[in-house]
Amino acid sequence: MKFSSYQNLSVLMLISLSFIQFADARTPVDQSSRLSQEVSILRGQGSQGLQLFLKNHASQLNDPKIRTALDTLCQQRDCYASRLYWYTDLKQAKAAAQASGKPILSLRLLGRLDQDLSCANSRFFRVALYPNAQVSKVLQDRFILHWQSVRPAPKVTIDFGDGRKLERTITGNSIHYILDGSGRPIDAIPGLYGPKAFLQKLQQAEVAAKEYSKLAIANRNRFLQKYHSDRLQAIQTQWTADLSQLGIQTPPARMASINTTQSPRAEIAAPLAISKMVVERPLLRTIQPNNNRDTLAKITDEDAWNKIAQLYTADTKLDQNSLALIRAKTQTGNLQGLVQNFEAAMALDTVRNEYILHSQIHQWFVAGNQTSDVAILNEKVYAQLFLTPSSDPWLGLAPNDAYTAIDNDGFR
């Protein structure tokens, strides 16, 4: 006998609820234990398990305990706002992709997506992208979601000595890879984009992934080379149009990587992610006080980039779901000003990520340069684009030419 998706969901709900009620009747467990049991069962059922949990607790989503349990089930912080199910095992994600025929969206980040203090860009994804109604629907319906931590996110705690503490993360960047069912990279979206631009890149890569999967193996590399060559040409055409519209005679530099035998310092990597840099610049100044404050984390050709970014402000407007999440997470009274500043920084991130970083990734694909394996490609991205190579355990935060007057220079 075959069951519809709705019938399958109903059967799973009955099984899950029966198990939880049985445990509740036989053992004096508190709410946290019952939620833990429920999450353990539903987590193994994938996105269907998430839908069951949301249905079971539809009237309780404001309860902090329910939200904590939901984050564990989704493996994403603030899941109540996005309602997205994430795999943390790539093999499981590939199995789900092959069963569903959907491509994989694989996020690589510093820290963990289910923790508050993951790297800044991944936090911005959780606020600006994943809760966005249009983005969330596309991710739920058309992708298998997966995330993997590249390394822990460096954390800074400033203790004011009177019980107050300021906690932040510092440095690091994030990237979304679009993979086929076997885990082969099709495209990549580096750093933070505005919701509309992010959605456009997702849809382009989804079409490419599905066309790629239908081809004979012998024709696949040629297809990917043409896809990325076409994307490069489209970027160049848009770049020329933007400069013409703004009357910019001397275009800003679009250099994507720095070839050096030394690990890049953190203040060199910082301008690669504008929204993140706005948050981290005061900390970088504190940690590396010997740097000239007028040049620390300075964007090359900043005025020209800002003009280009202004052409795309509509792409970065936050929807009501994102605004509600920001409102719930902030204590500032000037919410409008905070949102405007964030959207402006996100617009600048969008154009720089597309014109600089994404262009370089397209070039790598056209050349077939270490793009067939996501782990190797990711190493290349973090080393050459994000300037935080795995070979540097201190992520550019411990330069050897600045005197600290601390025993062992503060290394612990």
ZAMARBA-394459 format. One line per field, with one value per residue (C-alpha): x, y, z; residue number from 0. Coordinates in pm, 1 decimal. Layout:
<vexnus>
east	[X, ...]
north	[Y, ...]
up	[Z, ...]
seq	[NUM, ...]
</vexnus>
This chain:
<vexnus>
east	[0.0, 136.2, 85.5, 69.9, 311.3, 28.8, -43.5, 325.7, 336.0, 32.8, 183.9, 508.8, 316.8, 127.0, 447.2, 629.2, 348.5, 286.9, 652.1, 657.5, 330.2, 457.2, 772.9, 571.7, 335.1, 606.9, 868.6, 848.8, 1031.9, 1015.1, 935.2, 1299.9, 1341.1, 1022.0, 1131.8, 1471.6, 1305.9, 1078.2, 1365.9, 1574.3, 1295.6, 1198.7, 1555.0, 1598.3, 1291.3, 1445.7, 1233.7, 916.4, 1015.6, 1054.5, 704.6, 567.1, 735.1, 604.2, 252.0, 275.1, 391.3, 225.8, 87.9, 410.2, 673.6, 726.0, 835.5, 1217.9, 1235.1, 1042.3, 1269.6, 1580.5, 1443.9, 1354.7, 1709.4, 1842.6, 1602.4, 1687.0, 2055.6, 2016.2, 1993.2, 1660.2, 1496.0, 1152.1, 1205.0, 1339.1, 1186.4, 1469.5, 1607.7, 1986.0, 2194.8, 2535.4, 2652.0, 2732.3, 2675.4, 2321.4, 2264.7, 2381.0, 2149.8, 1856.8, 1951.3, 1970.1, 1633.7, 1461.7, 1637.3, 1718.1, 2061.8, 2244.1, 2309.0, 2617.6, 2719.4, 3078.2, 3134.5, 3345.6, 3174.8, 2839.9, 2514.8, 2318.2, 2511.5, 2466.5, 2835.1, 2907.7, 3101.3, 2940.2, 2839.5, 2660.9, 2470.8, 2370.0, 2250.3, 2024.5, 1874.4, 1866.2, 1839.6, 1702.6, 1392.1, 1310.1, 976.2, 1077.9, 1425.4, 1296.4, 1035.9, 1289.1, 1531.8, 1258.9, 1107.6, 1402.6, 1723.3, 1869.7, 2044.2, 2377.7, 2633.7, 2984.8, 3217.3, 3556.4, 3700.8, 3577.2, 3495.9, 3741.9, 3559.5, 3647.9, 3509.9, 3556.9, 3502.0, 3418.4, 3483.2, 3140.4, 2947.8, 2903.6, 3064.3, 3068.9, 3098.2, 3180.1, 3333.1, 3611.6, 3736.4, 3617.2, 3383.3, 3119.2, 3023.1, 2730.4, 2817.2, 2558.9, 2635.2, 2477.7, 2354.6, 2704.6, 2850.3, 3017.7, 3034.5, 2822.5, 2858.3, 2932.2, 2791.9, 3070.1, 2987.3, 2676.6, 2432.6, 2108.1, 1795.2, 1691.0, 2041.0, 2089.5, 1762.5, 1868.6, 2201.1, 2024.0, 1781.4, 2056.8, 2262.6, 1959.7, 1883.5, 2248.1, 2260.6, 1951.8, 2072.6, 2414.1, 2260.9, 2075.2, 2387.3, 2609.7, 2920.9, 3141.4, 2955.3, 2937.3, 3271.2, 3210.6, 2866.5, 3007.7, 3279.8, 3022.5, 2787.3, 3061.7, 3195.1, 2844.6, 2814.9, 3150.3, 3034.5, 2708.4, 2900.3, 3131.9, 2836.4, 2663.3, 2988.0, 3027.6, 2664.8, 2703.5, 3016.7, 2849.9, 2534.8, 2738.7, 2988.1, 3283.9, 3588.0, 3839.6, 3680.5, 3762.2, 4000.2, 3853.5, 4154.4, 4026.4, 4327.0, 4664.0, 4953.4, 5195.2, 5417.0, 5299.9, 4960.8, 4749.0, 4686.6, 4332.5, 4296.4, 4378.8, 4108.7, 3850.3, 3737.6, 3641.7, 3316.1, 3179.2, 2886.1, 3116.6, 3390.6, 3153.0, 3104.8, 3465.0, 3666.2, 3663.9, 3788.1, 4063.6, 4180.0, 4194.1, 4373.4, 4622.6, 4672.6, 5002.4, 4824.2, 4746.3, 4381.0, 4329.4, 4421.7, 4297.0, 4039.5, 4019.1, 3830.5, 4020.6, 3825.1, 3556.8, 3371.3, 3333.5, 3216.3, 2958.0, 2818.4, 2785.6, 2623.5, 2358.5, 2232.4, 2137.2, 1981.5, 1645.3, 1805.3, 1893.8, 1563.0, 1472.4, 1124.1, 893.2, 1014.4, 1373.6, 1274.5, 1080.2, 1384.2, 1612.7, 1362.1, 1359.9, 1740.1, 1838.6, 1811.7, 1865.3, 1593.1, 1693.8, 1586.4, 1523.3, 1875.2, 2029.1, 1839.0, 1930.1, 2298.9, 2285.6, 2108.7, 2365.0, 2654.4, 2481.5, 2445.2, 2818.2, 2888.1, 2660.0, 2833.8, 3187.1, 3119.1, 2970.0, 3215.5, 3530.4, 3490.6, 3224.0, 3403.8, 3718.9, 3525.3, 3372.9, 3724.0, 3840.4, 3552.2, 3620.7, 3984.1, 3889.4, 4115.4, 4053.8, 3675.9, 3556.9, 3595.9, 3420.6, 3678.6, 3968.0, 3773.7, 3686.1, 4052.9, 4129.6, 3846.0, 3948.3, 4316.5, 4299.6, 3966.1, 3887.2, 4257.2, 4218.9, 4417.4, 4401.2, 4781.0, 4744.9, 4602.0, 4566.3, 4367.3, 4591.6, 4521.0, 4872.4, 5122.9, 5484.4, 5591.7, 5384.2, 5525.1, 5268.4, 5471.5, 5278.4, 5451.0, 5480.1, 5296.1, 4969.5, 4974.6, 4806.8]
north	[0.0, 347.6, 648.8, 1013.8, 1264.9, 1381.8, 1025.3, 964.0, 1278.0, 1163.4, 819.4, 975.1, 1206.5, 919.4, 720.6, 1019.4, 1126.8, 769.7, 729.4, 1061.5, 991.1, 644.2, 792.3, 1058.1, 802.2, 564.2, 810.5, 1132.1, 1342.3, 1721.0, 1928.9, 1953.7, 1576.4, 1525.9, 1788.0, 1622.3, 1287.6, 1446.6, 1628.0, 1309.6, 1124.4, 1401.1, 1499.9, 1162.4, 1225.5, 1523.1, 1815.6, 1614.3, 1588.0, 1965.6, 2015.0, 1777.7, 1969.8, 2302.1, 2155.0, 2000.0, 2327.8, 2587.6, 2779.8, 2759.8, 2906.5, 3205.8, 2971.8, 2989.2, 2613.2, 2534.2, 2762.7, 2598.3, 2254.5, 2379.2, 2508.2, 2164.0, 1998.5, 2237.4, 2272.1, 2646.5, 2934.2, 3125.0, 2848.1, 2970.9, 3258.6, 3061.3, 2712.8, 2548.3, 2199.3, 2164.9, 1851.7, 1855.7, 1532.3, 1571.4, 1201.1, 1228.9, 1547.3, 1374.2, 1079.4, 1319.3, 1507.9, 1190.1, 1071.7, 1404.5, 1518.7, 1851.6, 2017.9, 2078.1, 2421.9, 2366.9, 2648.9, 2670.4, 2902.2, 2973.5, 2845.0, 2667.2, 2775.7, 2661.7, 2888.6, 3260.0, 3345.4, 3196.7, 3422.7, 3755.9, 3675.1, 3354.7, 3557.2, 3803.0, 3510.3, 3404.7, 3753.7, 3886.4, 3573.3, 3260.8, 3423.8, 3617.3, 3477.0, 3429.8, 3295.7, 3057.5, 2910.8, 2849.6, 2688.7, 2466.5, 2358.4, 2334.9, 2261.6, 2017.6, 2229.7, 2143.0, 2331.1, 2252.9, 2445.3, 2532.9, 2611.5, 2768.3, 3139.7, 3351.2, 3517.3, 3835.2, 3916.1, 4262.8, 4257.2, 4602.1, 4482.6, 4571.4, 4266.2, 4392.6, 4202.3, 4262.5, 3947.9, 3948.1, 3727.1, 3855.0, 3776.6, 3495.5, 3473.2, 3234.1, 3087.1, 2889.9, 2611.5, 2469.5, 2098.1, 1824.7, 1503.3, 1354.4, 1659.4, 1804.8, 2188.7, 2360.4, 2719.1, 2916.1, 3234.3, 3399.1, 3613.0, 3820.1, 3921.1, 4111.8, 3890.5, 3965.6, 3914.2, 3597.3, 3458.4, 3531.9, 3350.3, 3052.6, 3022.6, 3048.5, 2779.1, 2554.3, 2555.2, 2480.1, 2195.1, 2029.2, 2062.8, 1928.6, 1619.4, 1528.7, 1527.7, 1236.6, 1234.5, 1311.2, 1639.7, 1772.2, 1954.6, 2132.3, 2239.1, 2382.7, 2570.5, 2730.6, 2811.6, 2992.3, 3157.9, 3291.6, 3413.9, 3591.8, 3763.5, 3868.0, 4014.9, 4206.7, 4342.1, 4458.2, 4608.8, 4812.6, 4926.4, 5033.2, 5237.1, 5399.9, 5486.4, 5648.1, 5816.0, 5652.6, 5696.0, 5522.8, 5198.5, 5057.8, 4764.0, 4415.5, 4218.9, 3911.0, 3750.2, 3829.7, 3598.4, 3605.9, 3369.1, 3520.8, 3484.5, 3797.3, 4012.7, 4039.5, 4407.1, 4318.6, 4049.5, 4266.0, 4486.4, 4176.6, 4163.6, 4513.3, 4432.3, 4222.2, 4486.8, 4750.9, 4532.5, 4417.2, 4731.8, 4866.6, 4529.4, 4511.5, 4856.4, 4739.9, 4412.5, 4565.5, 4921.4, 4979.6, 5009.7, 5348.6, 5409.4, 5607.3, 5307.6, 5016.6, 4810.8, 5075.1, 4985.8, 5055.7, 5296.5, 5329.2, 5622.2, 5443.4, 5121.6, 5313.4, 5471.2, 5131.1, 4986.3, 5257.4, 5116.0, 4796.0, 4917.9, 4768.9, 4423.1, 4453.9, 4561.7, 4344.6, 4195.0, 4197.0, 3858.8, 3977.6, 4309.1, 4127.2, 3910.8, 4215.9, 4388.1, 4085.6, 4065.8, 4428.9, 4677.8, 4992.7, 5254.0, 5370.4, 5060.1, 5248.6, 5392.3, 5055.5, 4882.8, 5152.1, 5122.8, 4744.0, 4751.7, 5001.1, 4781.1, 4476.7, 4654.5, 4724.5, 4361.0, 4244.5, 4431.5, 4364.5, 3995.5, 3960.1, 4171.1, 4057.7, 3724.2, 3554.5, 3661.5, 3489.4, 3172.2, 3172.8, 3202.7, 2902.8, 2695.0, 2799.7, 2695.5, 2377.2, 2498.2, 2278.0, 2308.5, 1946.9, 1870.7, 2097.4, 2043.6, 2142.2, 2433.9, 2555.3, 2550.7, 2764.6, 3008.0, 3062.1, 3098.8, 3313.3, 3495.7, 3530.0, 3558.9, 3332.2, 3021.1, 2707.8, 2725.7, 3027.6, 2910.8, 3273.5, 3403.1, 3706.6, 3831.9, 3768.3, 3954.9, 3901.6, 4263.0, 4427.4, 4441.0, 4354.9, 4360.6, 4044.8, 3721.2, 3499.4, 3774.3, 3652.9, 3315.3, 3050.6]
up	[0.0, -90.2, 132.1, 33.8, 191.2, 417.5, 529.9, 592.2, 804.5, 1004.0, 1066.7, 1185.8, 1415.7, 1573.7, 1626.4, 1774.2, 2004.4, 2120.2, 2216.6, 2402.8, 2584.3, 2681.7, 2829.5, 3007.7, 3162.1, 3286.9, 3411.3, 3613.2, 3358.2, 3339.4, 3033.7, 2929.3, 2927.4, 2728.8, 2477.6, 2453.0, 2376.4, 2118.5, 1947.2, 1943.5, 1761.5, 1520.7, 1431.6, 1263.6, 1047.6, 869.2, 755.7, 815.5, 1181.1, 1196.4, 1055.4, 1319.3, 1598.5, 1466.3, 1448.7, 1797.0, 1953.1, 1730.8, 2031.3, 2234.6, 2002.7, 2234.0, 2514.9, 2555.2, 2625.5, 2309.2, 2107.9, 2252.9, 2164.3, 1816.3, 1763.8, 1855.0, 1613.4, 1328.1, 1421.3, 1368.3, 1614.7, 1597.7, 1400.0, 1507.5, 1263.1, 965.1, 1019.8, 826.1, 883.1, 849.5, 813.8, 983.7, 820.1, 450.1, 379.8, 516.0, 315.1, -3.6, 64.4, 111.1, -206.3, -411.6, -277.8, -342.5, -659.4, -493.5, -490.2, -160.6, -15.5, 200.5, 433.5, 560.5, 856.3, 1162.0, 1473.9, 1472.9, 1311.3, 1617.9, 1857.0, 1917.5, 1881.0, 1541.1, 1303.3, 1218.2, 861.1, 963.3, 1224.6, 953.9, 740.5, 1029.2, 1046.8, 690.4, 473.5, 640.2, 800.3, 483.6, 367.3, 2.3, 78.7, 347.0, 113.5, -163.7, 81.0, 230.5, -99.3, -336.7, -144.3, 104.7, 368.4, 527.6, 733.6, 847.1, 1076.1, 926.2, 1269.6, 1594.2, 1580.0, 1782.9, 2072.3, 2259.8, 2606.2, 2754.1, 3131.0, 3270.0, 3625.6, 3761.1, 3643.3, 3286.9, 3000.6, 2626.9, 2412.7, 2042.6, 1776.5, 1558.5, 1204.7, 978.2, 681.9, 546.5, 210.2, 64.9, -180.9, -420.0, -461.6, -671.2, -509.2, -512.0, -337.5, -648.4, -633.6, -897.8, -775.8, -459.3, -303.4, -100.3, 201.1, 267.5, -8.0, 23.1, 25.5, -332.4, -473.2, -266.3, -398.7, -756.9, -710.0, -551.8, -841.2, -1105.0, -933.2, -880.0, -1253.1, -1331.4, -1078.0, -1222.8, -1581.8, -1478.8, -1318.1, -1639.3, -1853.9, -1944.4, -1729.4, -2031.4, -2091.8, -1737.3, -1710.6, -2039.6, -1916.1, -1592.5, -1778.5, -2008.4, -1718.2, -1528.7, -1841.3, -1910.0, -1550.4, -1579.5, -1897.0, -1731.0, -1436.1, -1668.5, -1866.4, -1546.4, -1417.2, -1735.3, -1714.9, -1349.9, -1422.1, -1723.5, -1528.6, -1251.1, -1483.6, -1307.2, -1531.5, -1304.2, -1180.3, -836.3, -814.4, -844.1, -717.2, -537.5, -375.2, -227.4, -305.9, -15.9, 172.9, 499.8, 662.6, 601.3, 906.5, 1037.1, 943.4, 581.2, 571.7, 752.0, 457.8, 259.2, 459.0, 518.1, 748.0, 963.0, 957.5, 1098.2, 1407.2, 1443.9, 1366.9, 1727.7, 1854.6, 1593.2, 1698.1, 2059.0, 1986.6, 1741.9, 1875.3, 1693.5, 1358.9, 1213.1, 1292.0, 974.4, 758.4, 970.1, 778.2, 506.5, 189.2, -129.9, -356.2, -90.9, -251.5, -585.0, -420.6, -215.6, -530.7, -696.8, -384.8, -389.2, -719.0, -536.8, -212.1, -314.6, -311.2, 56.2, 206.0, 503.6, 514.3, 817.1, 942.2, 955.0, 1113.3, 1383.5, 1463.1, 1480.5, 1709.0, 1939.0, 1953.0, 2004.1, 2288.9, 2085.5, 2074.4, 1726.8, 1537.9, 1214.2, 1206.8, 1295.2, 1013.0, 759.2, 845.8, 824.0, 486.3, 351.8, 466.8, 318.8, -17.8, -16.7, 72.7, -208.4, -489.5, -364.9, -308.3, -654.6, -850.5, -667.0, -487.7, -699.7, -1017.5, -896.8, -814.7, -1164.0, -1309.5, -1106.2, -1241.9, -1599.5, -1557.7, -1371.5, -1091.9, -784.2, -803.9, -821.9, -449.4, -200.6, 75.4, -152.5, -299.0, 49.5, 154.9, -149.6, -76.6, 285.5, 198.8, -116.2, -99.2, 270.5, 365.1, 667.9, 566.5, 777.0, 806.9, 1038.8, 1374.9, 1492.2, 1192.0, 1148.3, 1499.4, 1634.2, 1411.7, 1512.4, 1457.5, 1733.5, 2088.2, 2358.4, 2685.1, 2786.1, 2882.6, 2575.7, 2383.1, 2533.8, 2360.8, 2572.7]
seq	[0, 1, 2, 3, 4, 5, 6, 7, 8, 9, 10, 11, 12, 13, 14, 15, 16, 17, 18, 19, 20, 21, 22, 23, 24, 25, 26, 27, 28, 29, 30, 31, 32, 33, 34, 35, 36, 37, 38, 39, 40, 41, 42, 43, 44, 45, 46, 47, 48, 49, 50, 51, 52, 53, 54, 55, 56, 57, 58, 59, 60, 61, 62, 63, 64, 65, 66, 67, 68, 69, 70, 71, 72, 73, 74, 75, 76, 77, 78, 79, 80, 81, 82, 83, 84, 85, 86, 87, 88, 89, 90, 91, 92, 93, 94, 95, 96, 97, 98, 99, 100, 101, 102, 103, 104, 105, 106, 107, 108, 109, 110, 111, 112, 113, 114, 115, 116, 117, 118, 119, 120, 121, 122, 123, 124, 125, 126, 127, 128, 129, 130, 131, 132, 133, 134, 135, 136, 137, 138, 139, 140, 141, 142, 143, 144, 145, 146, 147, 148, 149, 150, 151, 152, 153, 154, 155, 156, 157, 158, 159, 160, 161, 162, 163, 164, 165, 166, 167, 168, 169, 170, 171, 172, 173, 174, 175, 176, 177, 178, 179, 180, 181, 182, 183, 184, 185, 186, 187, 188, 189, 190, 191, 192, 193, 194, 195, 196, 197, 198, 199, 200, 201, 202, 203, 204, 205, 206, 207, 208, 209, 210, 211, 212, 213, 214, 215, 216, 217, 218, 219, 220, 221, 222, 223, 224, 225, 226, 227, 228, 229, 230, 231, 232, 233, 234, 235, 236, 237, 238, 239, 240, 241, 242, 243, 244, 245, 246, 247, 248, 249, 250, 251, 252, 253, 254, 255, 256, 257, 258, 259, 260, 261, 262, 263, 264, 265, 266, 267, 268, 269, 270, 271, 272, 273, 274, 275, 276, 277, 278, 279, 280, 281, 282, 283, 284, 285, 286, 287, 288, 289, 290, 291, 292, 293, 294, 295, 296, 297, 298, 299, 300, 301, 302, 303, 304, 305, 306, 307, 308, 309, 310, 311, 312, 313, 314, 315, 316, 317, 318, 319, 320, 321, 322, 323, 324, 325, 326, 327, 328, 329, 330, 331, 332, 333, 334, 335, 336, 337, 338, 339, 340, 341, 342, 343, 344, 345, 346, 347, 348, 349, 350, 351, 352, 353, 354, 355, 356, 357, 358, 359, 360, 361, 362, 363, 364, 365, 366, 367, 368, 369, 370, 371, 372, 373, 374, 375, 376, 377, 378, 379, 380, 381, 382, 383, 384, 385, 386, 387, 388, 389, 390, 391, 392, 393, 394, 395, 396, 397, 398, 399, 400, 401, 402, 403, 404, 405, 406, 407, 408, 409, 410, 411]
</vexnus>
